[in-house]
Amino acid sequence: MSAGKESDMSADKSPLKPEDYAEPRCLLCDEPYGKAAVRAIPQQRVIEKMDEYMSRRDYAGAERHLLYWLEEARLGRDERGELLVQNELIGHYRKTAQKEKGLESVAEAMRLLKELDFESTLSAGTTYVNSATFLNSIGENEKALAYFEKAKDLYESAGQTKPELLGGLYNNMALVLTALGRFAEAHALYDRATEKMALVPGGVLEQAITCLNRANTVEAEKGLDAGEKEIFALLDRALLLLRDPSAPRNGYLAFVYEKCAPTFSYYGYFADAEELKKRAEEIYARS
C-alpha cells in the first residue's frame, strides 16, 4: 500500500456505518454471522411424549424428558418453549411432591411471562392456574388464591376461553377457598365448574373430581356427621360419572381412577376404591 493511500485513509473522519463493520449474512441460515437464530423446540412432540411417560407412571423418565427439552429451549433461545416446559414441570413437581423444584419452576415461569410480555394473555392464565394449583398443594393458599384471581380475570374477560379451562380453574380455585374457610364461594365455583365441564366431550371425569372435592368441602364446613347425607350423595354421583362410557379410555382415565380411589376409601367406599385401583392398574399395564 502506498504512502499516499495511507494518508488518504487517515484523513477520513466520517463515522462508521453498519455496512462497514457488520458481517455478511449467512446464505443458508439468513442470519448475520455471530447472531444466533431462535431454534424452537417441537412443543407438540414434547407434550405427546410427556403423556406417554405419564401413561406408564414413569415419573423419572418424565422429568428427564422435560429437563432435556428445557435445556434445548434455553440453548435455542426459545423462551416460548421454555415457558411450556416450565408449565409442565410445575405440574410434574406437584405430582411428585418436590417443593423446592416446584417453587423454582413457578418463579421461572413468572419471569418468562414478563420477558415475553405475556402477562395479559391466555397463556399467562394457564401459567397462573398451574402455579396456583402447585402452591395449594404445599399449603401456600393465600399466594395460590392471588394467582387464581389473576387467571379468573383473564379467562372471564376473554371471549373465546375454552370451557375446560374455566372448569379446571373454578374447580381448583374452590379447593383454595375451602382451605381458607370461604365455603359459600367454594360451592358457587363448584357449580360453575360442573356447568362448564358438562360442555366438554369426555368432561365426566372432571365432573366426578368436582363431586369428590365438594364432598371434602361439605365435611370441612359441616363436619362428617352433619354432612353425611350430602357427602354420600356426592360420592354416588361421582361413581356414576367415573363409570360413564363417554369417559376417554386412556392413561388419563387411569390417573383419575388412581387419584379418586383414596377419597372413596376415606369415606368407607372400600370396594369401590379397590375397583378403581384395579382398573387403573389394568390400563397402565396395557400402556
N, C-alpha and C positions, 0 to 999 in steps of 0.2 A: 504494500500500500504506500503511495507516495506521500510526501510531507504535505503537499498541497491539499490532498483529500483529508488528511488528519485535521488540518487547520479548519477546513470547512465544517467537519462534524463537530468539533469542539465549540464552534461558534453558534451551533444550532441550539437555541434555548427553549424551543417550543415544547409544551407539555406532552408527555406520552399519552397516546390513545390506546384503547383496549386492543386494537388490532396489532399494536406494536409489541405487546407482551403476552397476549393470550395464546395458548396452544391451539393448533387447528383441531377441528372436530374429528373424532374417530368415524370413519366411513361405515363401520359395522355397527357401532352402538349409538351413533347420533348424539353423543355427549362429548363435551370438551374433555381432553385428557386431564386427568387429575381430579375430575368431578364425578363422584360415584352416582350412578343411577339408582333409583329405588327399585329393589327386586322384591316384588310382592310374593308372600307365601301363598300356597293354594288353600284358601280358607275352607272351602267345601270339603276338600280331602282331609284336612286336619280334623274337622268335626266328625266326618264319617268314620275315620279311623278311631277317634275317641269313643264313638258309640260302640264300635267293635270291642274295644277293651272293656268298656263298662258292661256289655252283654255277657262277658266272661268273668266279671268281677275281678279283673286283673288291674288292681289299683296301682301297683308298682309299675306295670307296663304303661298305664295311662299317664302317670307322672313323668316317666322318661320321655314319652311321646311329646307331651306338652312342653317340657323343658327344651327338647331338641328344637322344636319349631319356634319357641321363644327366642332362642339364640340365633336361629336363621333369620327371623324377623329383625332382630337388632343389627345383625351383620348387613342385612339388605336395606337398612334404614326404612323399614316398613312399619310405621307407627300404627297404622290401622290394624295390621296383622298382630302387632304386639298387644293391642287392646283386646282383640278377640281372644288371644291365648290367655291373657291375664284374667279375663272373664271366666274362661274355662277352668283356670287354676283356682280361682276363688271358690267355685263350686266343688272342685276336687278336694281342696283343703278343708272345706266344711264337712264333706262326707267322711274324710279320713281323720277328722279332729286334729288338724295341725294348725294350732292357733297362731303361732308366730309367723309361719309362712303365709297363712291366710291374710294376716294384717299387712304384711309386705306387699302382697298382690293387690289388696284394696288400695293401698297408698299409691302404688304404681299405676293402677287403673285411673285413679283420680288425676294423677299427673298427666297421663296421656290424654284424657278428656280435655284438659286445659291446653295442652300443646297443640292438639288438633282443632281447637275451637269447637268442640262437640258438646259443650255443656248444656246446650239447649235443644239437643236432638233426641230422637227416639233411641239412638244408640246409647246416649247418656242414661236414659230411663232404664234400659236393660242393665247397665252397669250399676246404677243406684239400687235396683232391686236385688241383684246378686250380692252386692256389698252389704245391704241391709239384712238379707237372709243369713249371711255369714255372721254378722255382728250379733244377731238374735241368738244364733247357735252358741255363742260364747258368753251370753248374758249381758251384752252391751246394748240394752234395749232403748235407751234414750237416743243414742247415736243411730241405732237402726231406724228408729221412727223418723228421724230427720231425713235420712236418705229415702225412706219410703214416701215421705211427703213430697220430696223433690220429684220422684218418679211419678207420683199420682198427678201432680200439677202438669207435668209434661205429657203424660198419656191422655189425660182428660181434655187437654187443650188441643191436642192433635185430632184432626178429623178422621184419620184412617188407621187408628190404632187397632191392631187385631184383638178380637175378644179374648183369645188365650193369654195375651199379655196382661190385659186388665184383670182377668180371672186369677192369674197367678199372683199379681200384685195384691189384690184385695184379700186373697186367702192368707198370704204370708204376713201382710200388714196386720190382719186381725190377730195373729199369734202374738205380735208385739204388744198390741193394745190389751190383750188378755194378761200378758205378763205385767203390764203397768196398771192392771185393775180397772181398765176402761171397758167394761163388759158390754154396755149398750152399743158403743161404737163398733166393737168387735162383731157383734151379732149383725149389725147393719151391713158390714163388709162381707160377712159370710153369705148373706142374702144376695148381694151383688155378684160375688164370685160364682155362686151357683147359677145365677141368671146368665152370666157371660159364658160359662163353660157348657151350658146347655146348647149354645150356638155352635160349638166346636165339634167336628167329627171325631169320635173317639174320646170326647171330653168326659165320659162317665168316670174315668179313673180319677180325674181331678175333683169331680163332684164327690166321689167317695172319700177322698182325703179331706175335703172340706167338712163332710159329716163327722169324721173322726176328730178333726181339730175342734169342731164345735162341741162335741161331747166333752172334750177336755175343758173347754171354756165354761160349760154348764157346771161341771164339777167344781172348778175354781170359784165360780160365782155363788153357787147354792149349796155346795157340799154333796157328797156322794149319796147320802140318804134322801135328801130333799129333791135332788135332781135325777134320781134313779130312773123314773119312768121316761123322762125326756132323753136321757143318755141311751137307754136301751133302744128306744125308737130310732135314734140316730145310728146306732150300731147296726140294727137290722136293715135300715136303708142303705148303709154303706156296703153291706154284704150283697144286696141285690145289684148294686151298681158295679161292684167288682166282678160279679158273675155275668154281667150283661154281655151278650155275644158280640156287641159292637166294639168292645174294647180291643185295641190292637194286640195281636199275638206276637210280641217281640220281647227283647231284653228289658224294655221299659216296664212292661207288664210284670215281669219277674221282680224288678226293682220295687215296684209299688206294692206287690204282694208281700215282699220281704219287709218293707217299711211299715206296712199296716199291721202285720201279724202281732207285734208286741202290744199294740193298743187293745186288740181283741183279747189277748191273753190277760192283760191287766184287769179288764172288766169281767173276766170269768168265762169268756167265749173260747175255752181251751181247744175244743175240737175244731172250730173254725180257724183258729190261729195255726194249728198243726196242718190243716188242709192247705192254707195259703203258703206256708213254708215248703210243703211238699211240692206244690205246683210250681213254685218259684225254682226249686232245685231241678225239676224236670225241664223247665225252659232253659235254664243255664246249661244243663247237660247237652241240650240239642244245639247250643250256640257254637 
